Amino acid sequence: MEKVEDNWRDFLDQIKLTNPTTYNGLKETKLACMDNTILLFKFVSKLSLLEFEEYKIDFLKIIREKLNNYYIDIETIIEENTSSTFKAITKLDVSKELVTKHPLFQKLIEDFDLDIY
């Protein structure tokens, strides 16, 4: 299992160089070995699972070669109960937060007729 995790971290490091957004989505993924042939990937969201699908074949090819086990396969699940506190923040959310903290920001929006809502 340790070799699998090491190879997964190396694979993520390569993704980080080419696609940091995907890396951020995949770095929270948890791994488990069900037996000598099944690797279970637990994702925190459907989006991270979809991002993984793009790289799944490449990782499978690498891990099979590194472990010299061509029977390895990957199963994926989405964890229902995660303690992840990640939330997508929109420009609208940021604007409302700024207006709440700095009331003069609303005046700037009105004075310059900005359409940020």
DSSP file (Angstrom, degrees, kcal/mol; ACC not computed):
  #  RESIDUE AA STRUCTURE BP1 BP2  ACC     N-H-->O    O-->H-N    N-H-->O    O-->H-N    TCO  KAPPA ALPHA  PHI   PSI    X-CA   Y-CA   Z-CA
    1    1 A M     >        0   0    0      0, 0.0     4,-2.5     0, 0.0     5,-0.2   0.000 360.0 360.0 360.0 -35.4    0.0    0.0    0.0
    2    2 A E  H  >  +     0   0    0      1,-0.2     4,-2.5     2,-0.2     5,-0.2   0.894 360.0  50.9 -62.5 -39.7    2.9    2.3    0.8
    3    3 A K  H  > S+     0   0    0      2,-0.2     4,-2.4     1,-0.2    -1,-0.2   0.886 109.3  51.4 -64.5 -38.1    4.2    2.0   -2.8
    4    4 A V  H  > S+     0   0    0      2,-0.2     4,-2.4     1,-0.2    -2,-0.2   0.940 111.3  46.8 -63.5 -47.0    0.8    2.8   -4.2
    5    5 A E  H  X S+     0   0    0     -4,-2.5     4,-2.5     2,-0.2    -2,-0.2   0.892 111.8  51.1 -63.8 -39.8    0.5    5.9   -2.0
    6    6 A D  H  X S+     0   0    0     -4,-2.5     4,-2.3     1,-0.2    -1,-0.2   0.927 112.1  46.3 -62.3 -44.6    4.0    7.0   -3.0
    7    7 A N  H  X S+     0   0    0     -4,-2.4     4,-2.4     2,-0.2    -2,-0.2   0.863 110.9  53.0 -67.0 -35.1    3.2    6.6   -6.7
    8    8 A W  H  X S+     0   0    0     -4,-2.4     4,-2.6     2,-0.2    -2,-0.2   0.925 109.5  48.3 -64.6 -44.4   -0.1    8.4   -6.2
    9    9 A R  H  X S+     0   0    0     -4,-2.5     4,-2.2     2,-0.2    -2,-0.2   0.909 112.4  49.1 -62.5 -41.4    1.7   11.4   -4.6
   10   10 A D  H  X S+     0   0    0     -4,-2.3     4,-1.7     2,-0.2    -1,-0.2   0.911 111.2  50.0 -62.8 -41.6    4.3   11.4   -7.5
   11   11 A F  H  X S+     0   0    0     -4,-2.4     4,-2.0     1,-0.2    -2,-0.2   0.911 110.2  50.0 -63.5 -42.8    1.5   11.3  -10.0
   12   12 A L  H  X S+     0   0    0     -4,-2.6     4,-2.7     1,-0.2    -1,-0.2   0.878 105.9  56.9 -62.8 -38.0   -0.3   14.2   -8.2
   13   13 A D  H  X S+     0   0    0     -4,-2.2     4,-1.2     1,-0.2    -1,-0.2   0.886 107.2  48.5 -61.3 -38.1    3.0   16.2   -8.3
   14   14 A Q  H  X S+     0   0    0     -4,-1.7     4,-1.3     1,-0.2     3,-0.2   0.897 111.4  49.4 -68.5 -39.4    3.1   15.8  -12.0
   15   15 A I  H  X S+     0   0    0     -4,-2.0     4,-3.9     1,-0.2     8,-0.3   0.892 104.4  60.3 -64.4 -38.2   -0.5   16.9  -12.4
   16   16 A K  H  < S+     0   0    0     -4,-2.7    -1,-0.2     1,-0.2    -2,-0.2   0.854 103.8  50.8 -58.3 -35.8    0.2   19.9  -10.1
   17   17 A L  H  < S+     0   0    0     -4,-1.2    -1,-0.2    -3,-0.2    -2,-0.2   0.862 122.6  28.8 -70.9 -36.0    2.8   21.2  -12.6
   18   18 A T  H  < S+     0   0    0     -4,-1.3    -2,-0.2    -3,-0.2    -1,-0.1   0.768 136.8  16.7 -97.8 -28.9    0.5   20.9  -15.6
   19   19 A N     X  +     0   0    0     -4,-3.9     4,-2.1    -5,-0.2     3,-0.3  -0.616  57.5 176.1-149.1  82.1   -3.0   21.5  -14.1
   20   20 A P  H  > S+     0   0    0      0, 0.0     4,-2.2     0, 0.0     5,-0.1   0.805  82.2  58.9 -59.9 -31.2   -3.0   23.0  -10.6
   21   21 A T  H  > S+     0   0    0      2,-0.2     4,-1.4     1,-0.2     5,-0.1   0.933 108.0  44.3 -65.0 -45.5   -6.8   23.2  -10.6
   22   22 A T  H  > S+     0   0    0     -3,-0.3     4,-1.9     1,-0.2    -1,-0.2   0.896 110.1  56.8 -64.7 -40.1   -7.2   19.5  -11.1
   23   23 A Y  H  X S+     0   0    0     -4,-2.1     4,-2.1    -8,-0.3    -2,-0.2   0.923 104.5  52.3 -56.5 -45.4   -4.5   18.9   -8.5
   24   24 A N  H  < S+     0   0    0     -4,-2.2     4,-0.3     1,-0.2    -1,-0.2   0.852 110.8  48.1 -61.8 -34.1   -6.5   20.8   -5.9
   25   25 A G  H  < S+     0   0    0     -4,-1.4    19,-0.3     1,-0.2     3,-0.3   0.813 117.6  40.2 -74.3 -29.9   -9.5   18.7   -6.6
   26   26 A L  H >< S+     0   0    0     -4,-1.9     3,-1.9    -3,-0.2    -2,-0.2   0.655  91.8  81.9 -95.2 -16.9   -7.6   15.4   -6.4
   27   27 A K  T 3< S+     0   0    0     -4,-2.1    -1,-0.2     1,-0.3    -2,-0.1   0.724  88.4  57.4 -66.2 -19.3   -5.3   16.0   -3.4
   28   28 A E  T 3  S+     0   0    0     -4,-0.3    -1,-0.3    -3,-0.3    -2,-0.1   0.451  80.1 122.1 -87.2  -0.6   -8.0   15.2   -0.9
   29   29 A T    <   -     0   0    0     -3,-1.9     2,-0.4    14,-0.1    14,-0.2  -0.369  52.5-147.0 -66.3 137.6   -8.6   11.7   -2.4
   30   30 A K  E     -A   42   0A   0     12,-2.3    12,-3.1    -2,-0.1     2,-0.3  -0.845   8.8-149.7-107.1 145.0   -8.1    8.8   -0.1
   31   31 A L  E     +A   41   0A   0     -2,-0.4     2,-0.3    10,-0.2    10,-0.2  -0.850  16.4 173.6-114.0 148.2   -6.8    5.4   -1.1
   32   32 A A  E     -A   40   0A   0      8,-1.8     8,-3.8    -2,-0.3     2,-0.6  -0.985  26.5-133.6-147.8 146.8   -7.4    1.9    0.1
   33   33 A C  E     -A   39   0A   0     -2,-0.3     6,-0.2     6,-0.2     3,-0.1  -0.902  14.2-174.0-100.4 120.3   -6.4   -1.5   -1.1
   34   34 A M  S    S-     0   0    0      4,-2.3     2,-0.3    -2,-0.6    -1,-0.2   0.870  71.9 -39.2 -80.3 -37.7   -9.3   -3.9   -1.2
   35   35 A D  S    S-     0   0    0      3,-1.0    -1,-0.2     0, 0.0     3,-0.2  -0.841  85.5 -61.4-161.8-161.5   -6.9   -6.8   -2.1
   36   36 A N  S    S+     0   0    0     -2,-0.3    35,-0.1     1,-0.2     3,-0.1   0.589 132.8  36.3 -73.6  -7.4   -3.9   -7.3   -4.3
   37   37 A T  S    S+     0   0    0      1,-0.1    36,-3.2    35,-0.1     2,-0.5   0.571 104.4  69.2-120.8 -11.6   -5.8   -6.4   -7.4
   38   38 A I  E     - b   0  73A   0     -3,-0.2    -4,-2.3    34,-0.2    -3,-1.0  -0.944  52.5-168.8-119.2 123.7   -8.3   -3.6   -6.4
   39   39 A L  E     -Ab  33  74A   0     34,-2.6    36,-3.0    -2,-0.5     2,-0.6  -0.934  14.1-151.2-104.6 127.9   -7.4   -0.1   -5.5
   40   40 A L  E     -Ab  32  75A   0     -8,-3.8    -8,-1.8    -2,-0.5     2,-0.5  -0.888   6.8-163.6-104.4 121.5  -10.3    1.9   -4.0
   41   41 A F  E     -Ab  31  76A   0     34,-2.8    36,-2.3    -2,-0.6     2,-0.6  -0.912   3.9-159.1-104.3 125.0  -10.2    5.7   -4.5
   42   42 A K  E     -Ab  30  77A   0    -12,-3.1   -12,-2.3    -2,-0.5     2,-0.3  -0.918  11.4-163.1-107.9 118.5  -12.5    7.7   -2.2
   43   43 A F  E     - b   0  78A   0     34,-3.0    36,-3.0    -2,-0.6     3,-0.1  -0.706  22.2-142.9-104.3 152.4  -13.4   11.1   -3.6
   44   44 A V  S    S+     0   0    0    -19,-0.3     2,-0.3    -2,-0.3    38,-0.1   0.628  83.8  13.1 -86.7 -14.9  -14.8   14.1   -1.7
   45   45 A S  S  > S-     0   0    0    -20,-0.1     4,-1.6     1,-0.1    -1,-0.1  -0.984  72.0-113.2-155.0 163.4  -17.0   15.2   -4.6
   46   46 A K  H  > S+     0   0    0     -2,-0.3     4,-2.5     1,-0.2     5,-0.2   0.855 115.7  58.9 -66.8 -34.2  -18.4   14.1   -7.9
   47   47 A L  H  > S+     0   0    0      1,-0.2     4,-2.3     2,-0.2    -1,-0.2   0.922 104.6  48.1 -62.0 -44.9  -16.3   16.8   -9.5
   48   48 A S  H  > S+     0   0    0      1,-0.2     4,-2.2     2,-0.2    -1,-0.2   0.871 110.6  52.9 -65.4 -34.2  -13.1   15.4   -8.2
   49   49 A L  H  X S+     0   0    0     -4,-1.6     4,-2.0     2,-0.2    -2,-0.2   0.925 109.3  48.6 -63.2 -44.5  -14.2   11.9   -9.4
   50   50 A L  H  X S+     0   0    0     -4,-2.5     4,-0.8     1,-0.2    -2,-0.2   0.882 110.6  50.9 -63.8 -38.1  -14.8   13.4  -12.9
   51   51 A E  H >X S+     0   0    0     -4,-2.3     3,-0.6     1,-0.2     4,-0.6   0.894 108.9  52.2 -64.7 -39.0  -11.4   15.0  -12.9
   52   52 A F  H >X S+     0   0    0     -4,-2.2     3,-1.7     1,-0.2     4,-1.4   0.881  98.2  64.6 -64.1 -38.1   -9.8   11.7  -11.9
   53   53 A E  H 3< S+     0   0    0     -4,-2.0     4,-0.5     1,-0.3    -1,-0.2   0.821  95.9  59.6 -56.1 -30.9  -11.5    9.9  -14.8
   54   54 A E  H << S+     0   0    0     -4,-0.8    -1,-0.3    -3,-0.6    -2,-0.2   0.804 118.0  29.0 -66.1 -29.2   -9.5   12.0  -17.1
   55   55 A Y  H <X S+     0   0    0     -3,-1.7     4,-2.5    -4,-0.6     5,-0.3   0.421  91.7 100.1-110.8  -2.5   -6.2   10.7  -15.6
   56   56 A K  H  X S+     0   0    0     -4,-1.4     4,-2.8     1,-0.2     5,-0.2   0.897  82.6  48.1 -56.4 -49.2   -7.4    7.2  -14.5
   57   57 A I  H  > S+     0   0    0     -4,-0.5     4,-2.3     1,-0.2    -1,-0.2   0.904 112.2  50.2 -61.2 -42.7   -5.9    5.3  -17.4
   58   58 A D  H  > S+     0   0    0      2,-0.2     4,-2.1     1,-0.2    -1,-0.2   0.933 113.3  45.0 -62.4 -45.8   -2.6    7.0  -17.1
   59   59 A F  H  X S+     0   0    0     -4,-2.5     4,-3.0     1,-0.2     5,-0.3   0.911 111.8  52.8 -65.7 -40.6   -2.3    6.3  -13.4
   60   60 A L  H  X S+     0   0    0     -4,-2.8     4,-2.2    -5,-0.3    -1,-0.2   0.906 108.9  49.8 -61.0 -42.2   -3.4    2.7  -13.9
   61   61 A K  H  X S+     0   0    0     -4,-2.3     4,-1.8    -5,-0.2    -1,-0.2   0.922 113.7  46.1 -61.5 -44.8   -0.7    2.2  -16.5
   62   62 A I  H  X S+     0   0    0     -4,-2.1     4,-2.9     1,-0.2     5,-0.2   0.939 113.5  47.1 -64.6 -48.3    2.0    3.6  -14.2
   63   63 A I  H  X S+     0   0    0     -4,-3.0     4,-2.2     1,-0.2     6,-0.3   0.863 110.3  53.0 -67.9 -34.8    0.9    1.7  -11.1
   64   64 A R  H  X>S+     0   0    0     -4,-2.2     5,-1.6    -5,-0.3     4,-0.8   0.922 113.7  43.3 -63.5 -43.2    0.7   -1.6  -13.0
   65   65 A E  H  <5S+     0   0    0     -4,-1.8     3,-0.3    -5,-0.2    -2,-0.2   0.929 114.3  49.0 -68.1 -45.3    4.2   -1.1  -14.3
   66   66 A K  H  <5S+     0   0    0     -4,-2.9    -2,-0.2     1,-0.2    -1,-0.2   0.880 120.8  35.7 -64.2 -38.5    5.7    0.1  -11.0
   67   67 A L  H  <5S-     0   0    0     -4,-2.2    -1,-0.2    -5,-0.2    -2,-0.2   0.503 102.2-131.5 -92.4  -4.9    4.2   -2.8   -9.0
   68   68 A N  T  <5 +     0   0    0     -4,-0.8     2,-0.4    -3,-0.3    -3,-0.2   0.903  68.8 124.1  53.7  43.6    4.6   -5.3  -11.8
   69   69 A N    > < +     0   0    0     -5,-1.6     3,-0.9    -6,-0.3    -1,-0.2  -0.886  36.6 179.5-136.1 101.3    1.0   -6.4  -11.3
   70   70 A Y  T 3  S+     0   0    0     -2,-0.4    -6,-0.1     1,-0.2    -1,-0.1   0.335  75.2  71.2 -88.9   7.8   -1.1   -6.1  -14.5
   71   71 A Y  T 3  S+     0   0    0    -35,-0.1    -1,-0.2    -7,-0.1   -34,-0.0   0.487  70.3 118.8 -95.6  -6.9   -4.2   -7.4  -12.7
   72   72 A I    <   +     0   0    0     -3,-0.9     2,-0.3   -12,-0.1   -34,-0.2  -0.337  39.2 177.1 -63.4 137.6   -4.6   -4.2  -10.7
   73   73 A D  E     -b   38   0A   0    -36,-3.2   -34,-2.6    -2,-0.0     2,-0.4  -0.907  22.5-123.8-135.7 166.3   -7.9   -2.3  -11.3
   74   74 A I  E     -b   39   0A   0     -2,-0.3     2,-0.4   -36,-0.2   -34,-0.2  -0.935  17.4-171.8-118.8 133.6   -9.4    0.8   -9.8
   75   75 A E  E     -b   40   0A   0    -36,-3.0   -34,-2.8    -2,-0.4     2,-0.4  -0.931  12.8-157.7-116.4 147.7  -12.8    1.3   -8.1
   76   76 A T  E     +b   41   0A   0     -2,-0.4     2,-0.3   -36,-0.2   -34,-0.2  -0.950  14.0 172.5-129.3 146.0  -14.1    4.7   -7.2
   77   77 A I  E     -b   42   0A   0    -36,-2.3   -34,-3.0    -2,-0.4     2,-0.6  -0.964  29.1-126.5-141.5 160.6  -16.6    6.0   -4.7
   78   78 A I  E     -b   43   0A   0     -2,-0.3     2,-0.3   -36,-0.2   -34,-0.2  -0.954  29.2-127.6-107.9 123.2  -17.8    9.4   -3.5
   79   79 A E        -     0   0    0    -36,-3.0     3,-0.2    -2,-0.6   -37,-0.0  -0.543  15.3-159.0 -70.8 127.5  -17.7    9.7    0.3
   80   80 A E  S    S+     0   0    0     -2,-0.3     2,-0.9     1,-0.2    -1,-0.2   0.931  80.5  46.1 -73.2 -47.2  -21.0   10.9    1.5
   81   81 A N  S    S+     0   0    0      2,-0.0     2,-0.3     0, 0.0    -1,-0.2  -0.815  73.7 161.8-104.2  97.0  -19.9   12.3    4.9
   82   82 A T        -     0   0    0     -2,-0.9   -38,-0.0    -3,-0.2    -2,-0.0  -0.846  40.0-145.0-112.9 152.8  -16.8   14.3    4.5
   83   83 A S        +     0   0    0     -2,-0.3     2,-0.1     2,-0.0    -1,-0.1   0.251  56.7 134.4 -95.2  12.2  -15.4   16.9    6.9
   84   84 A S        -     0   0    0      1,-0.1    -2,-0.1   -40,-0.1   -56,-0.0  -0.380  41.0-164.8 -64.7 136.4  -14.2   19.0    4.0
   85   85 A T        +     0   0    0     -2,-0.1     2,-0.2     2,-0.0    -1,-0.1   0.131  41.7 132.4-109.4  18.9  -15.0   22.6    4.4
   86   86 A F        +     0   0    0      2,-0.0     2,-0.4     0, 0.0    -2,-0.0  -0.500  28.4 175.1 -73.6 138.0  -14.4   23.6    0.8
   87   87 A K        -     0   0    0     -2,-0.2     2,-0.3     2,-0.0    -2,-0.0  -0.991  33.8-116.9-143.9 134.3  -17.1   25.7   -0.8
   88   88 A A        -     0   0    0     -2,-0.4     2,-0.5     1,-0.0    -2,-0.0  -0.547  31.1-154.6 -69.8 131.5  -17.2   27.3   -4.2
   89   89 A I        -     0   0    0     -2,-0.3     2,-0.1     4,-0.0    -1,-0.0  -0.941   5.6-155.5-114.1 126.2  -17.3   31.1   -3.9
   90   90 A T     >  -     0   0    0     -2,-0.5     4,-2.0     1,-0.1     5,-0.2  -0.443  31.9-107.6 -92.4 168.9  -18.7   33.2   -6.6
   91   91 A K  H  > S+     0   0    0      1,-0.2     4,-2.6     2,-0.2     5,-0.2   0.854 121.8  57.2 -62.4 -34.2  -18.1   36.8   -7.5
   92   92 A L  H  > S+     0   0    0      2,-0.2     4,-2.6     1,-0.2    -1,-0.2   0.920 105.4  49.4 -62.9 -44.0  -21.5   37.6   -6.1
   93   93 A D  H  > S+     0   0    0      1,-0.2     4,-2.1     2,-0.2    -2,-0.2   0.910 112.1  48.4 -61.0 -42.7  -20.6   36.1   -2.7
   94   94 A V  H  X S+     0   0    0     -4,-2.0     4,-2.4     2,-0.2    -2,-0.2   0.917 111.5  50.0 -64.4 -43.4  -17.3   38.1   -2.6
   95   95 A S  H  X S+     0   0    0     -4,-2.6     4,-2.4     1,-0.2    -2,-0.2   0.928 110.9  48.2 -62.2 -45.9  -19.2   41.3   -3.5
   96   96 A K  H  X S+     0   0    0     -4,-2.6     4,-2.1     1,-0.2    -1,-0.2   0.895 111.4  50.9 -62.1 -39.6  -21.8   40.8   -0.8
   97   97 A E  H  X S+     0   0    0     -4,-2.1     4,-2.2    -5,-0.2     5,-0.2   0.908 110.1  49.7 -64.0 -42.0  -19.1   40.0    1.7
   98   98 A L  H  X S+     0   0    0     -4,-2.4     4,-3.3     1,-0.2     7,-0.3   0.908 110.2  49.9 -63.8 -41.7  -17.2   43.2    0.8
   99   99 A V  H  < S+     0   0    0     -4,-2.4    -1,-0.2     1,-0.2    -2,-0.2   0.890 110.4  51.4 -64.3 -38.7  -20.4   45.3    1.1
  100  100 A T  H  < S+     0   0    0     -4,-2.1    -1,-0.2    -5,-0.2    -2,-0.2   0.916 119.3  35.0 -64.0 -43.0  -21.1   43.8    4.5
  101  101 A K  H  < S+     0   0    0     -4,-2.2    -2,-0.2     1,-0.3    -1,-0.2   0.837 131.1  29.8 -80.6 -33.9  -17.6   44.5    5.8
  102  102 A H    ><  -     0   0    0     -4,-3.3     3,-2.1    -5,-0.2     4,-0.5  -0.824  63.0-172.0-131.8  91.8  -17.1   47.8    3.9
  103  103 A P  T >> S+     0   0    0      0, 0.0     3,-0.9     0, 0.0     4,-0.9   0.763  83.9  67.6 -57.3 -26.7  -20.3   49.8    3.3
  104  104 A L  H 3> S+     0   0    0      1,-0.2     4,-2.0     2,-0.2     5,-0.2   0.755  85.8  70.8 -66.9 -21.2  -18.5   52.3    1.1
  105  105 A F  H <> S+     0   0    0     -3,-2.1     4,-2.1    -7,-0.3    -1,-0.2   0.877  94.2  54.5 -60.7 -37.2  -18.0   49.5   -1.4
  106  106 A Q  H <> S+     0   0    0     -3,-0.9     4,-2.3    -4,-0.5    -1,-0.2   0.895 105.6  52.8 -62.9 -40.1  -21.7   49.7   -2.2
  107  107 A K  H  X S+     0   0    0     -4,-0.9     4,-3.2     1,-0.2    -2,-0.2   0.903 108.1  50.5 -63.3 -40.8  -21.3   53.4   -2.9
  108  108 A L  H  X S+     0   0    0     -4,-2.0     4,-2.3     2,-0.2     6,-0.2   0.908 108.9  52.0 -62.2 -41.5  -18.5   52.7   -5.4
  109  109 A I  H  <>S+     0   0    0     -4,-2.1     5,-2.4     1,-0.2     4,-0.2   0.924 115.4  41.3 -60.2 -44.6  -20.7   50.1   -7.1
  110  110 A E  H ><5S+     0   0    0     -4,-2.3     3,-0.8     3,-0.2    -2,-0.2   0.914 113.9  51.4 -71.2 -43.0  -23.5   52.6   -7.5
  111  111 A D  H 3<5S+     0   0    0     -4,-3.2    -2,-0.2     1,-0.2    -1,-0.2   0.877 118.3  37.1 -62.9 -38.7  -21.3   55.5   -8.4
  112  112 A F  T 3<5S-     0   0    0     -4,-2.3    -1,-0.2    -5,-0.2    -2,-0.2   0.341 106.7-126.0 -96.7   6.2  -19.5   53.6  -11.2
  113  113 A D  T < 5 -     0   0    0     -3,-0.8     2,-0.3    -4,-0.2    -3,-0.2   0.911  42.1-178.3  49.9  50.9  -22.7   51.7  -12.2
  114  114 A L      < -     0   0    0     -5,-2.4     2,-0.9    -6,-0.2     3,-0.2  -0.612  24.8-147.4 -82.8 138.3  -20.9   48.4  -11.8
  115  115 A D        +     0   0    0     -2,-0.3    -1,-0.1     1,-0.2    -5,-0.0  -0.693  50.8 130.3-105.5  78.2  -22.9   45.3  -12.7
  116  116 A I              0   0    0     -2,-0.9   -21,-0.2     1,-0.1    -1,-0.2   0.428 360.0 360.0-110.6  -0.6  -21.5   42.8  -10.2
  117  117 A Y              0   0    0     -3,-0.2    -1,-0.1   -22,-0.1    -2,-0.1   0.436 360.0 360.0 -98.9 360.0  -24.7   41.4   -8.7
